[in-house]
Amino acid sequence: MPSPFDLVDVRLYVPRAVFEIRYATRDNFTGKRLYPVARCFLARAVAERLGRVHDDLLKRGYRMKIYDGYRPHSVTKRMWAIIGDERY
C-alpha cells in the first residue's frame, strides 16, 4: 500500500499549475543548474492537499506557480559550497 510519505511527481496531482523549476536552470541564486531535470516531487499527502488547494484557486480564477519541491540534501550541500556564507 502506498505511504503518504512516498515522494510523487506533483504534476500528477496539480496538472494545471505552472511549473518553473528554477534549480533545473541557471536562473537561480547560484547561477548554476543544480537539478538534471525540471521535475517537482513532494510527499504524496502534501501533493494531494496541494491539488485540492489548486482546484479551489482555479474556481476563483487563479493558478498556482511552483518553483521547487523536495530538495535532496546533496543539492543543499552544493548550494552552500557555491555560496559559502561563513555566518552559518
C-alpha positions in Angstrom: 0.0 0.0 0.0 1.4 3.5 -0.9 2.6 5.5 2.0 1.5 9.2 2.4 5.3 9.9 2.8 6.2 8.4 -0.6 7.6 11.1 -3.0 5.4 11.7 -6.0 5.6 13.9 -9.1 3.5 16.9 -8.2 2.3 17.3 -11.9 0.2 14.2 -11.3 -1.7 16.0 -8.6 -1.6 19.6 -9.8 -1.5 19.3 -13.6 -2.8 22.8 -14.3 -0.2 24.6 -12.2 2.6 26.5 -13.7 5.9 24.8 -13.0 9.1 26.9 -13.1 11.7 24.6 -11.5 14.5 27.2 -11.3 17.2 24.9 -9.9 17.0 22.9 -13.2 18.1 26.1 -14.9 20.9 28.7 -14.4 18.2 31.2 -13.4 18.6 30.9 -9.7 20.7 32.5 -6.9 23.7 30.2 -7.6 23.8 30.8 -11.4 24.3 27.0 -11.9 22.0 24.2 -13.0 21.5 22.1 -9.8 18.9 19.6 -11.0 19.3 17.4 -14.0 15.6 17.6 -14.9 12.8 20.1 -14.2 10.6 17.8 -12.1 9.0 18.6 -8.7 8.5 15.9 -6.0 6.6 16.1 -2.7 5.3 13.7 -0.2 2.1 12.1 -1.5 0.0 13.6 1.3 1.3 17.1 0.6 0.8 16.7 -3.2 -2.8 15.6 -2.6 -3.6 18.6 -0.4 -1.8 20.9 -2.8 -4.1 19.6 -5.6 -7.2 20.4 -3.6 -5.9 23.9 -2.8 -5.2 24.4 -6.5 -8.7 23.2 -7.5 -10.1 25.9 -5.2 -7.8 28.5 -6.7 -8.9 27.6 -10.2 -12.5 28.2 -9.2 -11.5 31.7 -8.1 -9.7 32.4 -11.4 -6.1 31.8 -10.1 -3.4 29.3 -10.9 -0.6 28.2 -8.7 3.1 28.6 -9.7 5.5 26.1 -8.3 9.3 26.8 -8.2 10.6 23.9 -6.1 9.6 20.9 -4.0 11.6 18.3 -2.2 15.3 19.1 -2.5 17.9 16.4 -2.0 20.4 17.1 0.8 23.2 16.7 -1.8 21.8 19.7 -3.7 21.5 21.8 -0.5 25.2 21.0 0.2 26.1 22.1 -3.3 24.3 25.4 -2.7 26.3 26.0 0.5 29.5 25.1 -1.3 28.8 27.6 -4.1 27.7 30.5 -1.9 29.9 29.7 1.1 28.4 32.0 3.8 30.6 31.5 6.9 27.9 33.1 9.1 26.1 29.7 9.1 
